[in-house]
Amino acid sequence: MYSDPHELTELPLSTLALNIPGATAILHHYRLDFCCRGQQSLAEACLNRNLDLERVVQDLSPLLSRGQKATDWTQYTTRDLTQHIVQNYHEQHRQQLPELIRLARRVERVHVQHPSCPHGLTDFLDQMVQELESHMIKEEQVLFPMLNHQPGHRPEGPIAVMMREHVQHGEALDHMRQLTSDIQTPDDACTTWRALYHELHHLEEQLMEHIHLENHVLFAGLTQE
C-alpha cells in the first residue's frame, strides 16, 4: 500500500494502525496515542512529543516490505466487530485487572520503603476496574445491542458518551505511567514487581487497541442519524 516510507509522515496515526501490520507495537513503543488522538498525523504527533520523526519512520519502514496484510476490520459486520471486542478485549480486561490489583498490593506492601514504590497504584487500579466495568456493561447491554438491531445506524448520544469515556481511559493510562515512573522497574526490583509492570504494559497496549477499534472502525463506519 505504501512504498515510500516518507509517505507515512502525513498519515493519521489511526490510519497507520489500521493498515500496517505491526505498526501498533511501534506506535506504542514511542507512546504515540493512535486511539484517542488517532487523527493526528505522524509528523504532528512526533512534534508534540519531541520525538525524532526520522527515527520513528525508520522503525516503521521495515514493516512496509513484509508483504503481510492487516486485518481489514472495515469488511466485518457490526455484529462480528462487537462480538470480537467483547470476546477479545472486554473479557481480557476482566481477567487482567484483578491479578494486577493483587500484584500491586503485594508490591506496595513489601516495598513500601523503596523510593520507587508505586504508592497509590492498588487504589488506582481498583478504581480503574470499576470505571472500565461500568463502561463495558453499557456497551454490552445498551450500545452494542442497539447497533446490532439497526446495522449501520449511528446513535449519536450513546456513542458520544462512550467516546468521552474513552478519553478518560486514555487519561487514566497517563496517570498510571506517572505512578510507575513510565512503567520502568528499578534495577533491584523483585520478580513480582517485574511481573506487575510487564502486565501493566500489556494492559496499556490492549486498552489502546480496544479504544482504537471502537473509535476508528466500529463508530467510524456508522451512518449519522
Buried (B, 14 or more C-beta within 10 A) or exposed (E): EBEEBEEBBEBBBBBBBBBBBBBBEBBBEBBBBBBBBBBBBBBBBBEEEEBEBEEBBEBBBEBBEEEEEBEEBEEBEBEEBBBBBBEEBBEBBEEBBEEBBBBBBBBBEEBEEBEBBBEEBBBBBBEBBEEBBEBBEBBBEBBBEBBBEEEEEBBEEBBEBBBEBBBEBBEBBEEBBEBBEEBEBBEEBBEBBEBBBEBBEEBBBBBBBBBBBBBBBBBEBBEEE
